[in-house]
Amino acid sequence: MTRNEIKNVILEIIEDIDEEADFDSLEADKPLRDQLDLDSMDFLDIVMELRKRYKLQIPEEEYPELSTLNSCVNYLEPKLKDF
């Protein structure tokens, strides 16, 4: 999976969680939770959806790796390289 495909997957998952999410002004290096007004349950939904779709086990101590769009892509790229 390419970096761009991973980015699109993350945005798709977020849109499924929050249909009103506004990606127009999204900055890839700023925390997603702050920009999209995601709460902790929304964040867990993202992690669970990644688990469901790709059988990824993301340990809780690694959740900070998913804070920005860029950090999500950086973290997930080696894990999704074979998809």
C-alpha positions in Angstrom: 0.0 0.0 0.0 1.4 3.4 -0.9 1.6 6.4 1.4 -1.2 8.1 -0.5 -3.4 5.0 -0.2 -2.8 4.8 3.5 -3.7 8.5 3.9 -6.9 7.9 2.0 -7.8 4.9 4.2 -7.3 7.1 7.3 -9.5 9.8 5.9 -12.1 7.3 4.8 -12.3 5.8 8.3 -12.6 9.2 9.9 -15.3 10.2 7.4 -17.2 7.0 8.3 -17.0 8.0 12.0 -17.8 11.6 11.4 -19.7 12.4 8.2 -19.3 16.1 8.8 -15.6 16.0 9.1 -14.0 18.9 7.2 -10.8 17.9 5.4 -10.4 21.1 3.4 -8.2 22.8 5.9 -6.7 19.7 7.4 -3.0 20.1 8.1 -1.0 16.8 8.0 1.4 17.7 10.8 -1.2 18.9 13.3 -3.1 16.6 15.7 -6.2 15.1 14.1 -8.1 15.2 17.3 -7.7 18.9 17.6 -8.5 19.7 14.0 -11.5 17.4 13.5 -12.8 17.6 17.1 -12.4 13.8 17.6 -12.9 12.5 21.1 -11.2 9.4 22.6 -14.1 7.1 21.5 -13.7 8.3 17.9 -10.0 7.6 18.1 -10.6 4.1 19.4 -13.0 3.6 16.6 -10.2 4.4 14.1 -7.9 1.9 15.8 -10.7 -0.8 15.8 -11.4 -0.2 12.2 -7.7 -0.6 11.3 -7.8 -3.9 13.3 -10.9 -5.1 11.5 -9.8 -4.2 8.0 -6.1 -5.1 8.2 -5.8 -7.4 11.2 -3.5 -4.8 12.8 -2.8 -5.0 16.5 -1.9 -1.5 17.7 -0.7 -1.5 21.3 -2.1 1.3 23.4 1.4 2.7 24.1 1.8 3.3 20.4 -1.5 5.3 20.0 0.5 8.6 20.1 2.0 7.5 16.8 -1.4 8.0 15.2 -1.8 11.6 16.4 -1.4 13.4 13.0 -2.1 12.4 9.5 1.6 12.2 8.6 2.5 10.2 11.8 -0.4 7.8 10.9 1.1 7.2 7.5 4.6 6.9 8.8 3.5 4.4 11.5 1.2 2.3 9.2 3.4 2.2 6.1 5.6 -0.7 7.1 2.6 -2.5 8.6 0.5 -2.2 5.5 3.3 -2.7 2.9 1.9 -6.1 1.8 -1.7 -4.9 1.3 
